[in-house]
Structures are given as structure tokens and as C-alpha cells.
Amino acid sequence: MKFTNLFVIASLVATSLQSLHAQCTVIASAQNTIIPCNGSTILSVSGSGTSQVAFEENFNNGQPIGWQFSQVVTIANNTCGVPTPDGSDFMWMGSQSVAPRTMATLPLDVSSGGTVCFDMRYAVQTGPSPCEGPDLHSEGVYIQYSIDAGATWNTIQYWDPFPGNIPMLTNWQNYCVTIPPAAQTSATQFRWTQLSVSSALNDHWGLDNVVISATVPNYNITWLHDGYAYGQGIYNGDNPTPVSPTGPTSYVVMMTDSISTCYDTITITVNYPQIDTTTTINPTCGSINGSLTAASSGGAGAYTYSIGGAFQTSGTFTNLDTAVYTIIMVDQNNCSDTMIATLDGVDSLQIVNLSSITTTCGLNNGVIDFDVVGGTPIFQYSIYADTTFSSTINFINLPPGVYPIYVVDQNGCFDTESIEIFPSTNPNIDNFSSNLEFCSLSDGEISSSTSLGITPYQFVIYQGSNLIATNGTGNFTGLQSGNYSLLVIDQIGCVDSVVVTVDSIPAPIAPLQDTILCNLTLQINDVLSYTGSNWSANTPLINFSNAAAQNPIITADTAGIYSITLTDSVCNFSETFQLTFVADPFTKILDTTLCIGETHVINALVQPQNVDYLWSTGASTSAISVTETGNYMVTASNMCGVSIDSATIEFYFCDLELPNVFTPNGDGTNDYFQLLFFDGLKTFSCTILNRWGQTIREYDDPAFMWDGKDESGDDILQGVYFYIVKAVSNGGNEIVKQGNVTLVRSE
């Protein structure tokens, strides 16, 4: 085992230990990484530009070098049976190292901040000396700094060993601490010290691979989304302009000294408010006594609600009827969500279609009938107020009088009406006669007269079971031929009836129906005309084989919709039907090339004759939206066949290409500095700078053409210029291009 006793004077200069390691670290953060809809947050940055090692010691020279201390330590590659991870020598504070056990550096220039990194481990408590570890709260190791040549020391961090067997402390660990702002001077000392030990035989520990890195203040930090820069040597702070994304958005910060560059990205997500649940209570007995309650989460809080009227802070609405309600929720940032709530209340119990059949000829044969809607079965019925209930409506053979109707359902909901059964005598049809119908023109007539019964009368005529007409006179006109039942009904419903026949001269028979065909010819059938026919159309494109025949052949010159009319002048008969000759379907779609991230709507050519559309994707609309490259096929069809077409839709990565040299001499060749290729851009900017970083020209149109002139229109000198191009594609991809372009002016 090798023991070393050193005393290094403070005047030793450690500049020989400093070496250049160009690197930087930048960390983006945000006040809130999740913001409510329509909210905003402040972006922050913390960077470190570690370009210089102010002090470095790995003890591999066999003795401590560059330290200011008076201590006896052990330098070895395996003490207490635990080597360092790299197997090299390390420093051990064993039983020969008396308290306070201290390792202190010379004064170092860390005025711009930096980090102190090192490997350290404690011995395990109760091990044999020099491998006995610390176990009391006060026996741990401090890392401290002094800015007054060691007169006072300030603690940066302390490692408490209690209870003496913590695996993280008794095994080699690498630690890095940030140099506090108060310690950032041009002559700062750092020391590792154990201020309290039980004795020289106890509380041992080791140290290795010490690196103190000083930050060089020549880096600049810039946010790329808005170009905000903190200034050279400023490595921490907020971006003063809040960001307010409408969806998940990533923001990139760049740290560079023009030699080394590092980036970090932070993503801000948006929390939208939403209605989570609705609770409903349905109205009862047809009353407006339902309610609903909505509960929400997310967004900015302070929700207000509406179901069509004014907004309120409560999500509960009362005194509601049976209906479908749209609940609108708005948070304090004016973001909203909607949800449908349905109140399925039972309609109020209601007696409908209440009617009676009056007694006839003084007999007690009255009948009461009605229906019930709404309510909740099972129902109970009564025509004696609220007594003598029945489960069926069967009220017959009733004497004249006023009857109270009462219905109740199983929930106790009820309705009541009243109806009167009148006494009567039977009316009598005394006389009746009829006039002929001509040519099926519905011009037949029936006349009658009635006595007895109770006026006023109601007269009704039927053909079979079909009600034809009613009136109060007994005289009917506009009738077709046939047998009619003529009834007279007096005020209390007593009836008399007779059968009356109306004869006629037949009208033409023309069972013409609207017809759709795929060819251009139709044979008319089953037309029967007693007095001649006359066929006509609404267009000269229709031809008849014989316009005076009963059943001609109809031919069209082209597909279309036509009105065909048959007339008979004798009977003033006219019948028109629609004849549709359908054209074959036809459609077409076009090949298209777009940028990745865009959505393309493929519109099939729509023709009036097309009925259905079917895509290779399974869609059945005339247009579909696609986002992937592929061959898409559409089939248009109707009753006459199908039309098929296909198109190739290609999505490619949209990029920007620029030349590295141009000659603005007006010879028509390479006269401009411009984009060689571009397409599908949502936003664009180009800045051209000279070698001193001065802006020469700025453009926001991707079709720009720089002719080698400045903003004043003056020619600039030939030479090398720098450009920065930023763009966002329609698909949302951010594109940043920067580089040099040489302007050559030739005669």
C-alpha cells in the first residue's frame, strides 16, 4: 500500500489542468406543459455551455496534483476490496487520515458557472480499519466552496451516512452538482470535507474522477418558433411571449456558439373541457317535472351550462318536459363541449276519440266508446265517476243521459271527460233519385228528401265500405257510376238507408303508369277507348307509331324524362304519365400528387343518371377523403349498368431546394436565386444576409426571385451570402434550410 503526505502551496497555478471540451446542454421547460383550451403558457430555458475544464483529477499519477490541502491519503486501485468502476487508482481517506479529513482545490475561475462532478463512496459501517464506514448523521462528507481564500466555507451539498449501510453510498456513485450563483467568481475554491469522525480508525471514504467544468459565456440561446434570443452568455430565463397552441405542439430551442450547437424540444398539449356524465330524472304523469344534471372536467374550469336558453353556473336543469336536450358547456376560456340527454317521460294519460251511439227509437241501446293514450298500463275505466271500475272498455246498452268518463293508470295518473247520450226517433228517407254519369267524368247525381228523427240531418253515401261524401242536404253531385248506399243520420245518430244506382257511359280505360326504361322504345298495352285516341308528348324527341291508335309504339330520340298524354275529346278525357329513358352511367376521377400530411378529396364526376357510387375503399359517396398513396377505383351504377374509373393519388415529402450560385447578368440563364422546387407550403420566409449578419432581402412568397439587389434596388457586390429559409408544409411539417449562395457578376 502506498502512502503520500503532501502540502501544495496556494500559489500553484492549475492552468495546466485546463483543456477545451466544446459542448453544451440546453433544457427546455414550460410554466405548464398541459394548458386549457384557449390558454397560454410561458416557455423557459436552462442551458450550460461547458467549454472548459477548470480542474480535473483522477489520482492516476499516484499522488494528488493541483490540490491545496494538508492531509495523508492512500492512493491505490483496490482498497477494502472494492475497486473503482474503471479499475484505476483512487484516493482513500483511511485510518492514516486524521479529522477533519479535507481535500481542497486551488482558486479556480468559475465566474460563468458550471458543474462539479466526481465519484465517491463510503466504507461499510463495522468493517475493519481502514474500511470502517460512517454511520452517524454528522459523519458524512460535505462539498463546499470558498470565495475568500478559504476564510469561510459554504455548503453546496451534504451526504448523510445514517444508518451506515445505504447501498447507494457504500458503492461508487457519480455525483454532479451545479455551481451556485454565489460561488461563480474568478477565484473560487472547492473542498470535500468530513468535519466529524469517531476516531482515525473509523468513518472512512474515497474520492475519484473529479472534474470541475467552467461555463464559457459565449453561447446564445434562441427559440426557433419565434426567433426570441436571450443574448450571449445568458443561459436561463423565460421567453416573454406566451404560446397559445390549439393542439399538441412542439417548440424547439437552440443553443450555439457557432461551433457547437445543441437543441431541446418541449411539447405543449391542450386540455379541452368535456362533459363527462349526465344524470336524468324522467318526468311523470305527463307533467313538466323532469330534470338533468351534467358533470364536466378538463379545460379552464368555471363551467357554465345551457340547454338552449341563458347560461348558468349549475349543471342541473329542472322542470323539464319529455324531449331530447342538447347540453352546451362553456369554460372560462370560452371553450365548449356538447352532449345529448334524452328525457323519456311517460305522456300524460288522456282520453281520446270519445264517442257515443245514441239510443234509437226510444230504446236503451246507447254505446260509449273511447281510446286512451299516454300513461302507464294497466288501465282501469269507469263511466260512473270514480266507482265501479272495469279493466276493459265495454259500455253498451246504455239509456240516454250524461256520463262522466274516468280512467286511471297503475301509477295513479288519471283523466276524466263526459259525454251525453240523446234520445231519438228514427229518420225516414221519403224520396230519392239519380242522374247518369257521362264518360267516367264523375258527373252523376243523387237527390233525396227525409222526415222524422231529430234535425239537423247528416247524409252519407258509401260505395261498398268506402265513404264517398257527406253533407246536410241529401243531394250529391260529382259521382261515378255504381251502386251507392245512401244513409241519413239524425242529430242523435238514428239511421235510415236506401240503395241508389247511378248509371254511366263508359270512359276510356288507360292503365298508364310512370315507366323507367334502359332502351328508347315502349309498346303501350291495355288502353281501351270508346271514342278514339290522341297521343302527344311534351317534346319533338318523342315519336308515335300511330298517334291515333289505342296502343301505339313510343320511340325516343335520346335518353331523358318525357311527359306522354292520352286525350279523348268526346269524354274530355286526358291521362298523362311520365316516361323515363335512362342513360348509361358515367363517371371519372383524376390522378393527383400532394404533400405528405395533406388530405385529398377525390370527387367522382357526378352525372344525373348515376344512382350509386362504390369505391375500392368501401365508401358509397360521390367523394372520399384520402391521406395515403394508392390506386383508388370508383364504380358508378344505375339500373342500366356501371361505369368504372380509377386514379392514382401520390403523397410525397415536400422539400425545398435552392442553388448555391447564381449570375444576375440578364442572359436568361441562372439570373436569380430562387427555390428550385416547392409545393404544398402553408407558410414561408426567406432571409438573405451578408457575411456580417446584416439583412439584405426578406421574402415571404415561395415564388420569390432574388436578382442580386438590396431592398433599395441597388446591385450588391458579388460574393458569398447566407440564407435562412423556414417553411411549414400543408401537412404540418416544419422545414428549415440555411446555407451559402455565391453571387457572381460576369461581363
RODODO-314721 format. One line per 2 residues: number of its first residue (from 0); their letters; for each residue x, y, z of C-alpha. Coordinates in steps of 0.02 Angstrom, whole numbers, plus 50000, padded with zeros to 5 digits. Example, Ala and Ser with C-alpha at 12.3 -4.5 7.8 and 13.67 -1.06 7.14 Angstrom:
! RODODO-314721
0) AS) 50615:49775:50390; 50684:49947:50357
***
This chain:
! RODODO-314721
0) MK) 50000:50000:50000; 50067:50173:49953
2) FT) 50051:50322:50072; 50075:50502:50017
4) NL) 50093:50657:50129; 50082:50817:50026
6) FV) 50069:51002:50058; 50031:51101:49900
8) IA) 50052:51290:49916; 49907:51402:49863
10) SL) 50016:51495:49740; 50024:51343:49624
12) VA) 49930:51380:49464; 49817:51246:49393
14) TS) 49804:51316:49218; 49896:51165:49150
16) LQ) 49745:51062:49202; 49625:51160:49093
18) SL) 49580:51086:48924; 49447:51131:48794
20) HA) 49298:51012:48779; 49172:51103:48667
22) QC) 48997:51051:48718; 48833:51124:48776
24) TV) 48673:51069:48861; 48505:51154:48845
26) IA) 48343:51105:48930; 48175:51175:48877
28) SA) 48035:51187:49004; 47867:51270:49020
30) QN) 47764:51351:49154; 47632:51220:49111
32) TI) 47654:51080:48985; 47467:51049:48986
34) IP) 47361:51204:48958; 47174:51227:48946
36) CN) 47092:51262:48779; 47122:51445:48729
38) GS) 47253:51455:48867; 47436:51500:48856
40) TI) 47599:51461:48944; 47773:51535:48962
42) LS) 47921:51439:48891; 48083:51436:48990
44) VS) 48258:51376:48958; 48406:51319:49062
46) GS) 48570:51295:48972; 48750:51261:49011
48) GT) 48892:51291:48891; 49032:51187:48964
50) SQ) 49181:51228:48856; 49325:51221:48984
52) VA) 49382:51100:49118; 49440:51212:49262
54) FE) 49505:51066:49367; 49523:50879:49336
56) EN) 49598:50745:49449; 49589:50554:49433
58) FN) 49733:50512:49554; 49812:50401:49422
60) NG) 49982:50488:49449; 49999:50403:49618
62) QP) 49977:50564:49717; 49856:50711:49723
64) IG) 49901:50850:49600; 49837:51030:49600
66) WQ) 49760:51024:49774; 49780:51146:49919
68) FS) 49772:51037:50074; 49873:50957:50217
70) QV) 49816:50776:50227; 49881:50600:50221
72) VT) 49785:50492:50096; 49802:50322:50015
74) IA) 49815:50309:49825; 49775:50133:49762
76) NN) 49667:50041:49636; 49583:49924:49761
78) TC) 49552:49972:49941; 49436:49872:50053
80) GV) 49405:49752:49908; 49301:49875:49807
82) PT) 49391:49942:49651; 49328:50091:49553
84) PD) 49218:50052:49402; 49364:50088:49283
86) GS) 49492:49990:49387; 49612:50140:49403
88) DF) 49688:50220:49559; 49580:50320:49678
90) MW) 49604:50420:49838; 49554:50340:50005
92) MG) 49531:50430:50172; 49580:50287:50286
94) SQ) 49645:50268:50465; 49801:50370:50424
96) SV) 49693:50521:50377; 49653:50623:50531
98) AP) 49500:50734:50553; 49447:50848:50485
100) RT) 49476:50749:50326; 49482:50877:50186
102) MA) 49529:50890:50002; 49529:51073:49940
104) TL) 49566:51143:49767; 49665:51295:49718
106) PL) 49564:51452:49672; 49475:51423:49505
108) DV) 49391:51537:49379; 49207:51483:49376
110) SS) 49136:51658:49355; 49016:51598:49221
112) GG) 48953:51450:49320; 48974:51265:49284
114) TV) 48968:51095:49369; 49070:50992:49493
116) CF) 49066:50804:49454; 49156:50663:49549
118) DM) 49147:50480:49604; 49130:50445:49791
120) RY) 49090:50301:49908; 49082:50271:50097
122) AV) 49155:50117:50181; 49029:49996:50256
124) QT) 48997:50027:50442; 49076:49899:50564
126) GP) 49207:49846:50435; 49389:49828:50492
128) SP) 49500:49984:50484; 49538:50065:50361
130) CE) 49372:50002:50292; 49255:50056:50431
132) GP) 49114:50169:50371; 49023:50321:50441
134) DL) 48853:50290:50520; 48807:50447:50616
136) HS) 48711:50595:50543; 48863:50709:50570
138) EG) 48996:50593:50495; 48957:50621:50311
140) VY) 49053:50714:50177; 49017:50894:50125
142) IQ) 49057:50980:49961; 49086:51165:49997
144) YS) 49152:51321:49914; 49250:51475:49972
146) ID) 49266:51643:49884; 49380:51722:50017
148) AG) 49537:51612:50002; 49470:51483:50124
150) AT) 49423:51602:50265; 49242:51544:50258
152) WN) 49161:51394:50176; 48983:51372:50113
154) TI) 48898:51204:50090; 48835:51153:49918
156) QY) 48777:50976:49965; 48796:50851:50108
158) WD) 48781:50659:50102; 48709:50594:50267
160) PF) 48778:50417:50301; 48648:50364:50431
162) PG) 48622:50218:50467; 48789:50168:50388
164) NI) 48738:50037:50261; 48648:50132:50122
166) PM) 48696:50038:49960; 48694:50197:49857
168) LT) 48827:50275:49973; 48934:50120:50005
170) NW) 48957:50087:49819; 49044:50200:49695
172) QN) 48923:50331:49629; 48950:50478:49512
174) YC) 48884:50645:49576; 48864:50811:49484
176) VT) 48817:50973:49570; 48786:51143:49490
178) IP) 48900:51284:49545; 48785:51404:49641
180) PA) 48772:51585:49579; 48856:51647:49740
182) AQ) 49006:51535:49702; 49030:51599:49524
184) TS) 49190:51705:49545; 49361:51709:49462
186) AT) 49445:51636:49618; 49330:51505:49695
188) QF) 49394:51356:49795; 49302:51191:49817
190) RW) 49331:51061:49951; 49269:50889:50004
192) TQ) 49273:50881:50194; 49221:50764:50333
194) LS) 49208:50876:50485; 49167:50744:50616
196) VS) 49235:50567:50642; 49228:50446:50788
198) SA) 49418:50416:50777; 49555:50390:50650
200) LN) 49506:50206:50642; 49327:50244:50591
202) DH) 49218:50328:50461; 49323:50304:50302
204) WG) 49280:50357:50124; 49353:50377:49949
206) LD) 49356:50501:49804; 49398:50485:49617
208) NV) 49375:50562:49443; 49350:50743:49500
210) VI) 49302:50860:49355; 49259:51044:49384
212) SA) 49189:51117:49221; 49177:51304:49197
214) TV) 49045:51376:49081; 49112:51489:48943
216) PN) 48990:51636:48916; 48993:51641:48726
218) YN) 48839:51538:48686; 48674:51611:48628
220) IT) 48505:51528:48656; 48364:51554:48530
222) WL) 48184:51489:48519; 48158:51434:48339
224) HD) 47968:51459:48331; 47978:51649:48359
226) GY) 48164:51687:48348; 48175:51754:48525
228) AY) 48358:51756:48583; 48420:51782:48761
230) GQ) 48587:51860:48715; 48765:51796:48727
232) GI) 48808:51715:48892; 48628:51715:48959
234) YN) 48584:51533:48989; 48423:51541:49089
236) GD) 48259:51634:49078; 48084:51645:49010
238) NP) 48028:51683:48833; 47923:51841:48862
240) TP) 47798:51795:48726; 47672:51663:48786
242) VS) 47624:51522:48668; 47442:51475:48641
244) PT) 47435:51316:48537; 47268:51242:48484
246) GP) 47332:51063:48486; 47488:50964:48535
248) TS) 47634:51074:48478; 47822:51053:48496
250) YV) 47937:51202:48522; 48124:51191:48487
252) VM) 48261:51291:48573; 48437:51303:48502
254) MT) 48599:51341:48596; 48752:51380:48491
256) DS) 48919:51469:48492; 48932:51449:48301
258) IS) 49044:51297:48331; 48944:51185:48444
260) TC) 48753:51176:48436; 48628:51084:48543
262) YD) 48439:51077:48542; 48296:51030:48655
264) TI) 48112:51012:48621; 47962:51032:48734
266) TI) 47786:50982:48687; 47634:51078:48749
268) TV) 47469:50984:48749; 47296:51061:48757
270) NY) 47167:51003:48883; 46992:51029:48814
272) PQ) 46841:51034:48929; 46716:50893:48914
274) ID) 46550:50842:48985; 46588:50677:49072
276) TT) 46417:50618:49129; 46234:50667:49128
278) TT) 46107:50609:49255; 45923:50618:49208
280) IN) 45759:50602:49302; 45613:50574:49183
282) PT) 45451:50673:49201; 45298:50581:49267
284) CG) 45112:50584:49226; 45145:50698:49078
286) SI) 45198:50838:49195; 45346:50952:49162
288) NG) 45442:50892:49314; 45594:50805:49241
290) SL) 45775:50856:49274; 45951:50827:49210
292) TA) 46123:50858:49285; 46287:50872:49189
294) AS) 46461:50848:49263; 46616:50909:49173
296) SG) 46805:50905:49184; 46957:50973:49093
298) GA) 46983:51142:49013; 46999:51300:49119
300) GA) 46856:51266:49240; 46721:51389:49294
302) YT) 46596:51298:49183; 46428:51370:49130
304) YS) 46287:51269:49053; 46139:51295:48938
306) IG) 46007:51183:48859; 45950:51317:48737
308) GA) 45920:51467:48849; 46030:51576:48958
310) FQ) 46190:51501:49029; 46202:51458:49213
312) TS) 46342:51404:49330; 46247:51249:49387
314) GT) 46243:51093:49279; 46069:51048:49345
316) FT) 45910:51092:49249; 45736:51061:49323
318) NL) 45553:51071:49272; 45591:50987:49106
320) DT) 45471:50905:48985; 45494:50746:48885
322) AV) 45617:50792:48748; 45793:50772:48680
324) YT) 45904:50907:48755; 46072:50970:48690
326) II) 46179:51020:48839; 46308:51154:48799
328) MV) 46452:51178:48921; 46573:51326:48909
330) DQ) 46726:51350:49021; 46803:51517:49072
332) NN) 46914:51515:48917; 46758:51506:48806
334) CS) 46795:51325:48755; 46644:51213:48744
336) DT) 46576:51036:48735; 46403:50968:48700
338) MI) 46309:50811:48747; 46136:50745:48709
340) AT) 46020:50696:48852; 45850:50617:48825
342) LD) 45706:50625:48948; 45590:50480:48910
344) GV) 45445:50530:49017; 45276:50447:49002
346) DS) 45149:50558:48913; 45003:50618:49015
348) LQ) 44856:50500:49023; 44724:50561:48901
350) IV) 44552:50505:48844; 44540:50523:48655
352) NL) 44416:50477:48518; 44271:50489:48641
354) SS) 44108:50447:48552; 43934:50381:48586
356) IT) 43799:50291:48491; 43634:50369:48537
358) TT) 43481:50269:48582; 43366:50241:48435
360) CG) 43178:50243:48435; 43173:50269:48625
362) LN) 43270:50107:48660; 43408:50095:48793
364) NG) 43539:50043:48667; 43664:50184:48684
366) VI) 43851:50146:48674; 44002:50242:48739
368) DF) 44173:50213:48662; 44342:50297:48682
370) DV) 44530:50266:48674; 44670:50304:48797
372) VG) 44842:50369:48753; 44992:50401:48864
374) GT) 45000:50344:49043; 45068:50179:49106
376) PI) 44965:50019:49082; 44870:49932:49162
378) FQ) 44717:50049:49149; 44551:50049:49244
380) YS) 44393:50127:49169; 44229:50194:49238
382) IY) 44079:50290:49171; 44012:50319:49345
384) AD) 44136:50450:49409; 44268:50355:49509
386) TT) 44170:50199:49559; 44130:50032:49477
388) FS) 44293:50015:49380; 44323:49892:49239
390) ST) 44483:49834:49156; 44401:49842:48983
392) IN) 44305:49972:48884; 44138:49886:48860
394) FI) 43999:50012:48892; 43844:49961:48791
396) NL) 43654:49957:48806; 43653:50124:48897
398) PP) 43499:50235:48924; 43502:50420:48875
400) GV) 43595:50534:48995; 43760:50621:49036
402) YP) 43901:50502:49082; 44065:50553:49172
404) IY) 44212:50454:49100; 44358:50416:49218
406) VV) 44523:50325:49178; 44668:50288:49298
408) DQ) 44835:50201:49262; 44944:50095:49377
410) NG) 45042:50250:49435; 44884:50340:49490
412) CF) 44885:50462:49342; 44710:50496:49280
414) DT) 44600:50588:49155; 44414:50624:49150
416) ES) 44288:50677:49016; 44099:50674:48998
418) IE) 43979:50632:48857; 43790:50634:48832
420) IF) 43679:50502:48753; 43525:50583:48675
422) PS) 43350:50505:48649; 43286:50499:48469
424) TN) 43161:50437:48342; 43216:50357:48178
426) PN) 43228:50470:48024; 43149:50412:47859
428) ID) 43210:50438:47679; 43048:50482:47589
430) NF) 43108:50508:47409; 43271:50483:47311
432) SS) 43327:50487:47127; 43489:50483:47022
434) NL) 43562:50561:46862; 43685:50471:46744
436) EF) 43875:50488:46744; 43946:50525:46571
438) CS) 44111:50455:46508; 44178:50420:46684
440) LS) 44185:50608:46714; 44112:50588:46890
442) DG) 43961:50696:46849; 43825:50581:46917
444) EI) 43699:50646:47046; 43589:50582:47189
446) SS) 43444:50681:47263; 43337:50638:47417
448) ST) 43217:50705:47548; 43194:50649:47731
450) SL) 43071:50669:47875; 43057:50617:48057
452) GI) 43205:50598:48175; 43288:50747:48257
454) TP) 43358:50878:48143; 43481:50930:48082
456) YQ) 43517:50779:47974; 43684:50714:47911
458) FV) 43679:50624:47743; 43814:50498:47694
460) IY) 43844:50395:47538; 43953:50239:47525
462) QG) 44011:50125:47386; 44035:49962:47475
464) SN) 44134:50005:47631; 44209:50163:47556
466) LI) 44144:50328:47619; 44111:50439:47468
468) AT) 44038:50600:47536; 43936:50680:47675
470) NG) 43826:50836:47682; 43673:50907:47766
472) TG) 43557:50918:47612; 43544:50740:47546
474) NF) 43590:50797:47368; 43760:50735:47299
476) TG) 43847:50781:47137; 44011:50732:47052
478) LQ) 43978:50546:47072; 44046:50399:46973
480) SG) 43930:50264:46911; 43886:50119:47026
482) NY) 43777:50069:47173; 43777:50185:47323
484) SL) 43712:50163:47500; 43626:50325:47549
486) LV) 43613:50350:47736; 43530:50487:47836
488) ID) 43585:50511:48016; 43489:50625:48130
490) QI) 43561:50726:48275; 43560:50580:48396
492) GC) 43628:50453:48272; 43472:50363:48214
494) VD) 43491:50299:48036; 43388:50259:47882
496) SV) 43464:50197:47719; 43423:50153:47538
498) VV) 43524:50089:47389; 43535:50207:47239
500) TV) 43609:50161:47068; 43699:50288:46958
502) DS) 43721:50226:46778; 43853:50292:46655
504) IP) 43925:50297:46481; 44099:50215:46494
506) AP) 44255:50323:46484; 44417:50265:46403
508) IA) 44520:50138:46501; 44703:50190:46507
510) PL) 44807:50099:46640; 44957:50211:46608
512) QD) 45097:50211:46738; 45259:50306:46754
514) TI) 45389:50195:46671; 45580:50190:46677
516) LC) 45673:50101:46533; 45852:50074:46479
518) NL) 45812:50073:46293; 45720:50202:46189
520) TL) 45560:50107:46143; 45398:50069:46237
522) QI) 45247:49970:46175; 45084:50036:46251
524) ND) 44962:49899:46306; 44789:49882:46384
526) VL) 44719:50051:46330; 44534:50043:46283
528) SY) 44449:50196:46209; 44269:50201:46153
530) TG) 44276:50364:46056; 44453:50373:45983
532) SN) 44627:50418:46049; 44750:50559:46027
534) WS) 44932:50534:46089; 45053:50680:46116
536) AN) 45217:50719:46205; 45297:50873:46281
538) TP) 45444:50866:46159; 45477:50829:45974
540) LI) 45605:50699:46031; 45460:50575:46055
542) NF) 45385:50483:45906; 45224:50379:45899
544) SN) 45198:50235:45778; 45016:50294:45762
546) AA) 44961:50443:45869; 44777:50396:45844
548) AQ) 44793:50212:45891; 44741:50144:46060
550) NP) 44909:50058:46093; 45049:50135:45988
552) II) 45238:50107:45999; 45329:50256:46079
554) TA) 45509:50291:46024; 45628:50423:46094
556) DT) 45775:50504:46001; 45881:50514:46160
558) AG) 45877:50471:46345; 45776:50588:46454
560) IY) 45616:50614:46554; 45460:50644:46450
562) SI) 45276:50676:46482; 45159:50569:46375
564) TL) 44975:50618:46363; 44821:50522:46301
566) TD) 44663:50626:46268; 44484:50586:46216
568) SV) 44392:50742:46157; 44220:50664:46168
570) CN) 44231:50622:46353; 44351:50765:46390
572) FS) 44471:50629:46449; 44656:50663:46474
574) ET) 44786:50549:46554; 44971:50591:46571
576) FQ) 45113:50481:46629; 45300:50506:46642
578) LT) 45414:50404:46530; 45597:50399:46581
580) FV) 45730:50331:46464; 45885:50310:46573
582) AD) 46060:50343:46503; 46205:50229:46545
584) PF) 46303:50284:46700; 46465:50380:46676
586) TK) 46597:50445:46797; 46780:50494:46801
588) IL) 46916:50533:46931; 47086:50617:46910
590) DT) 47264:50569:46961; 47335:50689:47092
592) TL) 47501:50718:47179; 47506:50801:47351
594) CI) 47618:50830:47502; 47626:50704:47643
596) GE) 47510:50759:47784; 47377:50835:47670
598) TH) 47203:50765:47648; 47140:50749:47470
600) VI) 46957:50739:47421; 46932:50631:47267
602) NA) 46773:50690:47180; 46695:50569:47059
604) LV) 46615:50651:46907; 46431:50664:46951
606) QP) 46303:50635:46812; 46115:50647:46833
608) QN) 46090:50466:46780; 46212:50399:46910
610) VD) 46119:50320:47056; 46251:50235:47164
612) YL) 46438:50254:47192; 46553:50121:47263
614) WS) 46738:50149:47297; 46876:50022:47315
616) TG) 46886:50083:47496; 46706:50027:47527
618) AS) 46637:50205:47532; 46471:50237:47445
620) TS) 46475:50426:47423; 46521:50525:47267
622) AI) 46679:50590:47352; 46804:50518:47476
624) SV) 46948:50591:47577; 47118:50503:47569
626) TE) 47285:50530:47654; 47388:50385:47585
628) TG) 47466:50348:47417; 47370:50219:47317
630) NY) 47264:50175:47167; 47081:50214:47202
632) MV) 46936:50150:47096; 46755:50208:47090
634) TA) 46605:50123:47012; 46451:50225:46964
636) SN) 46295:50123:46930; 46112:50131:46890
638) MC) 45982:50010:46827; 46063:50011:46654
640) GV) 46240:49961:46705; 46403:50025:46781
642) SI) 46544:50148:46740; 46716:50116:46817
644) DS) 46866:50232:46828; 47024:50238:46935
646) AT) 47154:50366:46986; 47325:50361:47065
648) IE) 47345:50476:47215; 47526:50501:47267
650) FY) 47586:50586:47427; 47768:50638:47433
652) FC) 47880:50729:47558; 47881:50913:47509
654) DL) 48056:50985:47522; 48144:51144:47470
656) EL) 48293:51154:47352; 48399:51309:47322
658) PN) 48553:51342:47211; 48724:51380:47284
660) VF) 48773:51505:47149; 48685:51625:47028
662) TP) 48737:51754:46899; 48615:51901:46885
664) NG) 48683:51963:46717; 48518:51958:46621
666) DG) 48572:51821:46500; 48416:51719:46540
668) TN) 48517:51581:46625; 48532:51566:46815
670) DY) 48488:51751:46835; 48400:51729:47002
672) FQ) 48423:51649:47170; 48258:51558:47195
674) LL) 48180:51395:47251; 48218:51257:47126
676) FF) 48068:51158:47185; 47925:51192:47303
678) DG) 47744:51142:47325; 47615:51121:47462
680) LK) 47679:51258:47580; 47569:51337:47711
682) TF) 47695:51469:47772; 47862:51527:47704
684) SC) 48001:51651:47744; 48175:51681:47671
686) TI) 48307:51798:47743; 48468:51839:47647
688) LN) 48613:51907:47748; 48790:51965:47710
690) RW) 48944:51898:47797; 48920:52024:47938
692) GQ) 48746:51960:47975; 48659:52110:47900
694) TI) 48492:52076:47815; 48498:52108:47627
696) RE) 48324:52048:47572; 48174:51961:47652
698) YD) 48036:51865:47562; 47876:51779:47618
700) DP) 47825:51710:47448; 47899:51539:47399
702) AF) 47897:51601:47217; 48023:51738:47260
704) MW) 48164:51780:47136; 48314:51874:47209
706) DG) 48403:51972:47072; 48559:52019:47173
708) KD) 48489:52187:47230; 48459:52255:47403
710) ES) 48294:52324:47470; 48333:52493:47387
712) GD) 48352:52411:47216; 48540:52436:47209
714) DI) 48657:52299:47147; 48759:52222:47287
716) LQ) 48937:52162:47269; 48973:51987:47210
718) GV) 49024:51868:47346; 48958:51738:47467
720) YF) 48793:51771:47556; 48699:51674:47689
722) YI) 48518:51624:47681; 48392:51557:47808
724) VK) 48231:51479:47743; 48089:51424:47858
726) AV) 47928:51345:47799; 47782:51239:47857
728) SN) 47703:51119:47733; 47517:51097:47714
730) GG) 47541:50932:47804; 47613:51024:47956
732) NE) 47797:50978:47930; 47921:51112:47982
734) IV) 48063:51139:47855; 48219:51241:47896
736) KQ) 48355:51269:47764; 48510:51376:47785
738) GN) 48670:51391:47687; 48780:51495:47574
740) VT) 48748:51560:47399; 48881:51638:47290
742) LV) 48832:51791:47187; 48940:51801:47031
744) RS) 48937:51956:46921; 49013:51919:46750
746) E) 49028:52035:46600
***
